[in-house]
Amino acid sequence: MMRGSLPGLSIYALVAVVAVALAATVKTDAYVANILMQAATYAIAVFGISIVLGLCGQINLAQAAFFAVGAYAVALGTVDYSLPFWLCLLVGVGLAFASGALLGLSTLRLGGHYLAMVTISFQQILTVVLINAIRFTHGPDGVSSIGRPAGFQSSQAFLALAIAAMAISGYFVWRLGRSRLGRAMRAVRDNELAASAAGVDVFRTKLTAFALSAALGGLGGGLFAGGFSYISPDQFAFADSIVLMTMALLGGVASPVGSALGTGLLILIPEWLRFLKSVPGLYLAIYGAAVVLIVIFMPDGVWGFVGRLFARAPRAPSSAAEPLMLAPADSGGEIALEVRDLAKHFGGLKAVDGVDFRVRRGQVHALIGPNGSGKTTMLNVVTGLYRATRGAVSVDGVDLTALPPHKRTTAGLARTFQNIRLFRSMSALENVVIGAERDGNRLTVGDASAVLARARSALAFVGLEERMHQPIPSFSYGHQRLIEIARALAANPTVLLLDEPAAGLNLTEKKALHDLLDRIAAQGLTILIIDHDMTLIAGVAHHLTVLNFGKRIADGATAEVLRQPAVVAAYLGAA
């Protein structure tokens, strides 16, 4: 599903085979071979940055440290312990993976600049260890006479091996970006809150990205050690982590092709400018200016710039989608969603204070109240974005109170947000696919083609299938609302939670929304809706619960509740 074109893959495979064949057969002098070896091994480490930063949006300023872990595993294993190269390389990749996972476990909940600070500290600590643990690491003198595997003893043969590893690693990263895990990473990068509400385990996704990035760093480092047969601590300093990051950003961190291109450019530009080294300062000035100009005028990297130049307009689907079927789980009980004595306090502020209500299966239940009454806070507590101060939430008879947001989605909740939360770097179809892929969706479980078909059906249901391949920024505000609803419907939830779906819509769009809600309700899906548009609420809701100052002040059939003096007073200030 969501695969790249076969012609593109064939071209990539052909280029990779040709590159490996040339490296294995064409004689080059030692200087050129060293440059190519450095480019190939660095590119593998930079591919790791494509995963953690390009796909998942997490900052890793310790990639040179993971590179060092792989390099020293190969160096010390082959030199001090006479172990086979392949075993040492495997150990190096495993240690780098484990180091990345352990570092991520302790820091990824921080995020942002805190994560950057921690990775810098890890890099500096490892550098100090490499320099001062002389009995183990050989200290500043480094490790020489590093072994190579049988059959790859010559520099030319080992270069071919490194280029083959680079090609395979690049393909892995390319495929990862088009997989379910890759889409989860991109969702986390674009909007962690929406990703969690769509069923993505945000922390596990970030941890996986960080560990995979570290593993690729270890692989590149291990091959680097074998290729140059000598390593020392000064080759893996913090400055080298910055260089690796710059390589990714320069070529285009969102693509492995861009990462490889950026690696080549940053290694080759200094070689192209060697003739200027006789003029003090001029070489560095031109080199720095070239990098700055590329970053300023090509913010998505060189490859991103090239991609925009040759981008083709999205094509409409060639065939119509199947009608959307809503088949929510049904335990047989009358109540689909139950809230008992639910409270959420922020210090002394009681945003929600002991609220009870039950949503009957197959009904449209509205939660209304004046601004500040606690409606959205209530929805956030129900979906797990806020932890309840007390009380309980159950769906279809299952208690969800202690579950995190993505587990509540698995249990059958799906929601939209008052402020639209879509994954803006993705197309409309990719956004809805993430909803269709949720764990527990019995209509798509284990079937990639069913996921894609359901996503298309959901977009067709809201009238946007013709534009399914277009990016989110190209849609109007009202259409983005519909895409968010389609993403929730694709998950086949037990209960659909809509937070202010009519907010910001014009009269025509509100009429279309009313019709859409009627079509959803006609298929028997249970809906809990929050909105201030009383015309919409009166038209679609069977049952109302009214909040004011965090407490429930009314609950019952829509027509009856809207006539109650307490409800009128809450909205108008007087009965």
N, C-alpha and C positions, 0 to 999 in steps of 0.2 A: 504494500500500500504506500502511496505517496512516493513512488520510486522515481529516480531519475531516468532519463531516456536511455534505452539500450545503445543507440549510436554513440551517445556521450560516454558511456561506460566502455564501449569497445575502443574508442579513441584513446581514453585514458590507459587502458590495458596495453594498447599498441605502443604508446609513448613510453610507458614503463618498461616494457620488454626491450624496446630499442635502446633506451638509456642504459639498462643493465648490460645488454650485449656490447654496446660501445665501451662501457667501463671495463668489461672483461677482456676486450680484444684490442682496443686502440692504445698504443703506447703513449704515455705522457711523461714529462719530466717530473721529478719529485716535488717541485714547488707547486705545479698545477694540481698534481694528485692530492697534495695536502689541503689545498683550497677546496677542492671538490669533497674531500673527506670531511672537512669541517662543516661545509654547507649541508651535506647529507645528514650528519649526526645532529647538528644544531636544529635542522628542520624537524626532526622527529620530536625534539623537546618543544619546539614552537607549536607543533600540532597539539601538544598537551595544553598549551595556553589557548588554542582555538576552542578546546572543550570547556575549560573552566571559565574563561572570560568571554569568548565569542558565543558559545551556546548558553552558558548558565549565568553569565554576568557577574561572576565572583572574581575578585582581585587576588592574584597569586604572585607575590614578589619574592618567591623563594624557589623558582624553577631551577636555578643554578644549583641549589642545594640538593634537590632530587637528582639532578644530572650528576652531581658529585657522588651521591649514594651508589648509583649504578656504576660509575667509573671506578670507585674504590673497591666495590665488590669484585669486579673483574680483575683489577690490578692486584689486590691483596690475595685473592683466591688463587690466581694463576702463579703468582710470584712466591708468596710466603707459604702457601699450603699445597701447591702443585695440583690443584683441582682442574678438571676439564673446563675449557672456556665456556661451553654451553651451559654447564651447571652454574658457573659463576654469574653468567649473564642472567639466567633465570632467577638466581638468588637476588641479584641486584634489582631486577624489576620488581620482585616480590617485596623486598625491603623498602623500595621507594613507594610502592603501592600502600604498604602498611604504614609507613611514615606519613604519607599524605592523609590516610584515613584517620590516624591518631591525631594529627594536627587539626584536621577538619572536625573531629568529634569535640574537641575542646574549644574551637574558635568559630565555627560557621554560624552559630546562633548570634554572634555579634554582628557580622556583616560590615559592609562599608569600609570606612577608614580604620575602624578597629581591626578588621581582618587584615588589612594591609600592614598595620603596625605589627601584628603578631607574626605574619609571614616574614617580615623584615627581621624581626628578632630571631626567628628560627634560622634564617639564613646566616646571621651574624654568629649565632651560637655554634652552628656547624663549622663555620670557618675557623673559629677559635679552637675547636676540638681538633680539626685536621692539622692545624699548625702545632699545637702543643702536646697532643697525644703521640709523642715521637715513637715510642716503642710499638705502637699499633699501626699508626698511619705513615711512619717514616718522616713525619714532620715537614718542615719547609723544603727539605731535599727532594721530596716526592718519591714516586715509585717508577723504576725503569725496567726495561726488558719484560714488558707485559706480554703474556702469551696470546697466541691466536689459535683458532680451531684448525684441525687437520683439513687440508684441501683449500684453505684460505691463508696460507702462510705468506704468499707474496702480497705486496701492497696493492697491486692491480686487482687481484682476486678479492681481497678484503674490501676494496672500494666498491666492487660490483655487489658484494654482500650488503654493504651499507646503503647503497642506492636501492637495492631490492627491498630492504627493511623500510626505507623511507616511503617507497611506493605503497607497500602494504599498509603501513601506518596511516598514510594519507587517505587510502581507500576506507580504512576502518573509521576514521573521523568523518569522512563524507557520508558513509552509510549511517553512522550514529546520528547525524543531524536529521536524517530522514526516518528514523525509527521512533517508536513510542517513547523511549527514554529520551531521545533527542528533543522531541516535541515538548516533553515535560520540562526539560532544561530550558528551552526557549520560553516556555510559559513562565517559569520561575524568574527568568531574566526580565521579562516584560512586566509582570505584575504578580508578586508572590501571593497577595491576598486572593486574587481571582484564581490563581493556580490551585491554592489550597481548597477553595470552595468548589473547584471543578473536580476534586478528587486526587490531586497530585500531592504526594508526601514530600513537602518542600525540603525538609531537612535531609531526608534520605537522598533526594535528587541532587542536592548541592554536595553532599558527602561523596556520592558516586562520581560526580564530575571532578571533584578535587582529587580523589584517589586515582582516577583514570589519567588525569593530567600528570600526577606525580609518577605513575607507572611509565608513561611515555618519556618523561624526563629521565627516568632510570634506564630505559632502553637506549635512548640516545647517548647517555653517559657511558654505558657499558661498551657500546660500539666505538665511541670516541677513544676510550682507553685502549682498546684493541687496535684501532687504526693508527694511533700515534705512538703506541708502545711506551709512552711516558706520560705521567700526570703529576701535578703538584697543586697545593692548595690555592695558589694565586690564580689558577685557571677557573675557579668556581666561587669567586667573590660576589658580593652584592651587586657590583657594577655589571657582572655578567648576567645576573637576573634582569637588570634593566635593559641590557642589550637584547636578550631574548624577548622581553615584552615589546621593545621597540620594533623588532623584526615582525612580530605578529601584527602590530598596529599599522606598520608601514605598508605591508602587502594587503592587509584586509583580514582582521581577526575572525570574521564570521565564516571564512572559507578556508579549508586546508590548502587549496590552490593559492590563495592569497598569502597564507602563512609561509608556504614554500617560496613564493615570489619575493616576499619581504626578506626572508633569510638570505636568498641569493643576492638581493640588492645591497643589503647591509654588509655582506662579505665582499662583494665585488666592487662597490663604489670606492672603497679605499684603494683597491688595486688599480682601478682606472685613474685614480688621482695621484698615483705614486710619483709621476714626473714632476709634481708640484712640491714634493717634500724638500727640495733644495731651497725653497723660499720659506723662511720661518713664518709660521702662523697661517699662511695662505691655504695650505692643504686642509687644515682643520676648519677654517672659516667656510670654505666652499662645501666641504662635507656636511657641516652642521646646517648651512643654509639650504642645501638640497633636501635634507631630512625635514626641516621646518616647513619648507614650501610644499612638500608632498603632504604633510599632515594638515596644513591649513587649507589647501585647495582640493585635497582628496580625503575628506574626513572619514570615509569608509575604506580607506586604503586604495592602493593602485588597482587591485583586482575589483573592488567595489565600484570604482570609477569606470573601469572597462565594462563591467557588467551592466551598468546603467546605459552606457552608450549603445550597447547591442541588445538591450532588453526588448523583448517582443510583447506586444499587447496580449493580455490574457484572452484565451479563447472560450467561447460559450460551450457548454456541454453538448455533445452530439446526440444524446438521448435523454429523455425525460426520466426523472427519478420516480421511484415507487412511492405510493401514498404513505405518509407517516402513520405508523401504528403506535398508539400509546397503550401499553399493557403493564400498568404498575403492579408491583407485588401486592398480594391480597391474602392476609392471614385468615380472613373470614370475620374479623372483628369489625364493629361498627365505627370505631374511632381510628383514624389514620395518624393523627398527631395529637399528643396530649402534653400540656404544660401544667405542672403542679407546684404551687407556692414558689414560683421562680422570682429570684431577686438578684439584682446587680448593683452593688454599691461602689462608688468611686470616692473613697475616703468618707467624708460626711454626706456626700450627695447620693441620695437613693434614686438612681435613674429608673430602676424597676424594683418594685417593692411588694413582693408576695402576690404575684399575678397567677391566676388559674384560668385556663380555657381549654376546650377540646374542639378539634376540627373533625367533623364527620367525613367519612370516606365518600368521595365523589362530589363533594360540595365545594362551592367557592366561599371561603370564609375571609372576611375583611377585618383588619386590625387598624382602627382609626383613632384619631385624637389630635388635638392642637399641636403646634410646634413645641418641641421640648417635652412631650408627654412620655417619651420612652419607647416609641414604636420601633425605630431602627435599632436601638440598643437591645430590645427584646429579640429582634431577628438575629442580631449578632450573637446573642447568648444561645439561642436555639441552634444556630449552625456551628457553634463552637469557636467563633472568632474571639469571643469574650468568655472567660471562665465564670460560671455562675457563683454568686456569693452563697446562695442556698437554692434548694428546689431541685426539680427533676424534669427531664425532657424524654419523651418516648415516642418512637415511630413504629406503627404497626405492632405495638405491644412490646417493643424492644427498648430497654433503657439505654439512652445515648449520653447521659449526663457526663460521664467520665471520658468520653471519646474525643480525640482531636478532630479538627474540621474535616480532613480528608476521609477519616473513618465514618463520619456522619454522612458524607456524600455516598460512600459505599453502602451505607445502611438504607439509603433511599431519599435523602434530601438533595434538592437542587435549587439554586437561587440565582437571582439577578441583584444588581446593586443600584442604589439611588444615584450614585455617580458611576457612569458606565465604566466597567473594567473589562476591556478586551485586550488581547495580546496583539499589540499594534504592529509588530514586525511580521506578523503572519497574515495569510489570506483569510477570507471569511470561512472557507472550507476547513482550513487547518484549525481555526478557532473552534469550530463545531465538532471536528474530529476528536479533540481533547475531551469534550463532554461525552461523546459516544464511547470513548475508550474506558470509561470509569469502571473500576472493579465492581462486580455485582450486577452489571447490566446484562441480564440473561438473554437479551436479544442479540448481543454482539460478542459474547464471551469467546475468546480464543479464535475468532474469525476476522481476519484483517479485511476481507472483502465486505463482510457485513458491517463493519465499522464505517467504512467509506460510504456504503450504500445508505446507512442510517443518517450520516451527516448530510448527505445530499438531500435525503427526504425531509430532514428538519429544515434545511434552507428553503426547499421548495414549499414547505408548509407555511413559511412566513413570507414567501414571494420573492426570494432573492437567489434562487438557484442559478439563474442566468449570469449572475455576477460572482459566482462562488470562488473564482480564482483571483479576484481583485484584492489588493491589500486594504486593510482596515481604514487607513487615512483617506481613501478615496470615497468612503461612504458618508452620507449625511448623518446628522445626529440621530434622526428618527430611525434610519436604517440600522445604525449601530445598536440601537435599542432592540431591534428585531433580531439581529445576529446574536445578541446576548441571550435572548429568550430561546432562540433556536439551539444554542449550546446547551442550555438547561434541559430542553425537551429531548435532545439527542441522548441524554443520559438515562432516559426512561425512568424518571424518579417515581417514588411513591407519593411524595408531596412536593409541589412546586411552590417556592417562596418568591414573591415578586415585591421588591422594595421600590416604591414610587415609579412604576413603569411609565406613567403618563407625564412625569416631570419633564418640562422642556419641549413637549410636543405641541404642534398647532392643532386646530380643530379637526382638520382632515386626518391627521395622524392619530388623534385620539379616537376618532370614529373607526379607523382601521384597527386600532388596538382593541377596541370594544368587540369588534367582529372576531378578531383573533382569539380573544379570551372565551368568547362564546363557542368557537370551534374546539378549543382545548377542553372546555368543560363538557361539551357534548360527547367527548370520548371517555368521560368518566374519571379524568385526572383530578385529584384533590389539589386545591389551590388555596394558599394563604397569601392575601394581597394587602399591601399597605399603600394608601394613596390619599391625597388631599382633594382630588377631584370627586366631589360627592355625586355628580351626575354619573360618572363612570361606576362608582361604588354601588350606587342605588340600582344601576342597570345590570350589574353582573353578580353581585354578592347575595348569597342566600342567608347568611348569618353574619352578625357584627359583634365584635368585641371592642369596647371603647376604653381607652386609657386617658388618664389625666394626672399629671404629676407622679407618674410611675405606678399608679394604682388603677385597677379595673373599676370603672364606674357604671358600666352597663354591658349586658351580654344577652343576645337573643336574636330573633328574626329581624331582618333588615328594616322592614317598614315600621315595626313596633319600636325598635331602638331609636330610630331617627326622630320619633315623636316624644321621647322621654325628656322631661324638663332639664334633668342633669346634663344630658348630652347637648341640648340646645344651649344651655348656659356655658358649657365648656367651650363651645365654638363662638358664641356671640357675646358672652359676658353677662347675659341675663336670660331668664326663661321667657 
